[in-house]
Amino acid sequence: MPILVGTASWTDKTLIESGAFYPPGCNSAEARLRHYASVFPLVEVDSSYYAMPSATNSALWVERTPPGFVFDVKAFRLFTGHQTAPRFFPKDLQGDLPNTGKANLYYKDIPPAVLEEMWARFFEALQPLHAAGKLGSVLFQFPHWVTAVPKARAHVEHCAERMHPFLTAFEFRHESWFSEKHRESTLAMERERGIVHVIVDAPEGVTKRVHTVWETTSPELAIVRLHGRNAETWSGAESAADRFNYEYSEDELRELAPSIDAIAKKVGRTHVLFNNCYRDVAQRNAATMMSIMEWTE
């Protein structure tokens, strides 16, 4: 079955500053996306986590990429249980937010009318990609404080219900979701709701890292996200670039290839995304993995 390989951003600051991936003169948003899409068939939209995406940008992404190109889109941070400062909300909604006296708001703090509008705008932003057949999945990346307790599980299931009928993927950061106690119930919940289970590669022996579980929960899609294996910077890094500063060796990628190939045989499509976004490391690793998977096939 098709295996698409890409990276978890095409606009990462360190990637652009490195000058190592984009050719000279490739300075505009349009030029960069067109160049990226000429090299890889898949990309993850990271900006939608930080700010609500727009239908206008989605329509431009459709125009600037070839047929068959696929976008996985990260869910907005509020939906996944992350702390969200008022400035990250659309400006016209900021006046409707509660004054809690705290710097950040959480999903539970937001008035129902504002939540409804936020979900509606998120769906509207996804529509151009979906209509063009270029929306792969919507990725919900739940933080490490969202643990497998009933209250948190209820919110996770709420997100699954709200996202219907879009294909949705869940990546957990707390190990409790795939502990011996909760593993089977978590996988069953994902299978029952058609949620794509995200298989994580990350440093061993660190906190804030979910267990790696090579299972599929949706017949349509499997996702493998590779975060690098830099245990020293996994916790406490000042920036994402520092945290994910790790280059997989070719031997490490070849070791992963059989597991990816086995998973791919169980589903319609498989997405392999490199999140080790530091300079052009993710792009180089993705290119190597494409060559390895072609050889494996």
N, C-alpha and C positions, 0 to 999 in steps of 0.2 A: 504494500500500500504506500501511497505517496508520503515521503518524509521531507518536510520543508525546514530549512535551517535559516536562522537570522539572528539579530541582536535586539537587545531590550531598549534601543534608542537609535536614532540616526542624527540627533541634534545635541548629543552630550557635549558639554563645554570643553572637556579635556580632549575629546575626539577632534573637535573643530580646531582647537588651539594647536594640536599636535602637527597639523598639516600633513599627516601621514596617510590619510585615506582619500580625502577629496582632492581632486586635481587642481592645479593653479587656476584661479579665476572662477572656481565653483563656490561662489560666495552668497548666493541668494537661497532662500528657503526652497524655492522651486528647483533650482539647479541641484541642490544637495539631495533632495528626495529622488529626483530623476536619476542621479548617479547611483545612489544607494540601490534603487530598484533595478538598475541594470546589472547589479552584482548579486543581489540576494532576492529570493522570492517571498520573504516574510520579514515583518518588523513588528515590534511591540511599541505601542504609543505610551510613553511615560508621562507626557505633559498632562494628560487627562486625570492623573492622580492629584496633581497640584492645583489645577483649576478646571472648572467645568468646561468640557469641550464644546465646540460649536458646529452646527450643521454646515456653516460656510466653509470652515477648514476641512471638514470631512469631504465635502464636494470637491475641493481643490485637490485633496489627496487622491481621490478617485481619478481625476483628470490627469494627474502627474505620474501615474503608475500604469504599467502595462496590464493587459488582461491576465488574470490568474494571480496577480500579486495579492497578498493577504496581510491585513492588519489585525493584530490582537490588541485590544484597547483596555488599559487599566481603568478600573472603576474609580470614581472620585473618592477622595480620602474620607469624607464624612460618612459615606455608605459603609465603609469597611471598619468603622469603629476607631479611626485615628482622630487625634485632636485636631481641630480645625479652627484657625483664627478667623474672625469676621471678615478680614480683608480677602480671604480666599473665596468668599461667596460672591455671586453676581452683584454688582453695585446696586442694582435696583431692588434687591432683596435685603440688603444689609440693614435697612431701617426697620425691618420687621423681625429682626433677631432679638432675643431676650438679653437684658443686661444682667448677667450673672455675677459681675464683679471679677470674673476670671479672664485670663488672656485667651483661653481656648474654649470652644464649644464642642459638645459631643452629640451624637445622633439623638439621644434621649432628651437633649435640651431644646431641640428645634420644634417650633409650633407645627402642628399637622399640616396647615395650609402651605407653609414654606417647604416642608418635606415633599408634599405632592408636586409642587412646582419644580423642585429640584429633580425629582425622578422624571417628570415630563420633559424637562429640558435635556436631561441625559439621553433619554430615548430619542428625542428629536435629533440630537447630535449624531447618534449612531445610524440613523435611517439612511443617509446617502451611501454609506459603506455597505450596509445590509442590502439595499436595493441593487447595488452594483455587483453583489456577490463577492465583495472584498473584505467582509467582516468575518474574521476567523472565530474569535471568542472574546468575551468580556471577562477580564481577569480581576477577581476580588482577592486582594492580598491582605489577609487579616493579621494584625499585629500580635506580638507575643503575649500581650495582656488579654487577648481574647482566647480564653481557655475553654476546654470541653466541659463546662458546667451548664446546667439547664438554661440559665438566663442568657448566656452567650450563644448557646446552641439555638435558642429561639430566634435571636437576631440573625444568625447565619441562615436559618431556614426562611426567615422573613425576606432576606435578600434574594434567595433562590426564587421565591414566589414572585417578588417584584420584577425580576428580570425576564420572566416568561414573556414571549417565546424565544428570546435571544439565547444562543448557546453561551453558557456561562461556565467559568472555571474558578475553582477555589484553591488558593494556596494559603496554608496555615503556617504560623511561625512558632506556635507553642507545641511542645512535644506531646502534650496530653492528648491531642486529637488522634495520634497514631500510637499511643501507648498500648500495652497489652490489654488494658481494660477497655479502651475506647476504639481501637483500630477497626474492628469489624462493624461496629455501629456507625462510625464515621463513613466508611466505604459504602455501607448500606444506604445511609442517608443520601449520599451523592448519587448512587445508582438509581434510587427511587425517584429522584428529582431530575435526573438527566444531567447532573453537574459533572464537569470534567475534573477529575482528580489531577492535581499538578504534582509531578514527580520532581523532587528537589535534589540537586547535587550541591553540597556545601561542605565547609570544614567539619571534620569529625571532632567530637569531644568538646563542643562549645555550647554555650547557652543560647537561647533565642533562635533555636534551629529545630524545625520539625524533623521527625524521622523520615528517612528515604524509603518509600514504599513503591515497589515496581508493580503497580496494579492499574487496571483501567476501570472506569466507571461509566463511560459513555461510549456507545458503539461508533459515534461520529468522529471523536477526536481524542488524542492523548497529547499531553504537553509535558515536556522535560525542560526545566529551567536550571541553568548552570550558573551558580553564583560565585564560582571560584572556590579555592580551598585555603584562603589566607586566614588561618586561625588567629594570628596575632592581631589582626585589625577587625575581626568580625564584630567584636563588642567594643564600644567606646570610641570608634573612629569619628573624627570630626566631620567627615563628608562621605558621601556614597562612593566617590572615586577612591578614597583611601580604603574604605571597607572592602571594596570588590577588586582591589588592585592585585590581580593574580592571573598569570598566564598558564593555561593548561599545556602540558607537554604533549607531544604527539602520541607518546605511549599511553598517557592518561586518557586521551580521547579514543584511542584504539580499544582501550579496556572498556569504555562506556558503549562503544558501538554495538556489540552483540546484544546488550540489554535493550538498547533503543530499537534495534531491528526486531527483537522478539515482541516488544510492546506494539510496534507498528503492524505486525501481522494480525493483531486482535481488533484493530479499529480502522475506520475509513481513511483518516489522515493523522499524521503525527507532526507536531511542531517542536522543534528543538531551538531554544532561545538562550543565547549567551548574555548573562547579566553582569559579567565581569567588565563593566564599562569603565575602563581607564585608558585614555588615549585610544589607540586603534587595536588594543589587545583583543577585545571581543570580536572585532571584524576579522582579525587574522585567525583566531581560533575557529570562528564560524566557517571561514573559507577552507581551513584544514578539515573540519568535520564534514563538510560537503564532499570533499574528495574521498574521505574515508568511507562515507556511506555509499557513495557511487561504487567504490571498489567492493564493499560488502555485498551490494546487490548483485 
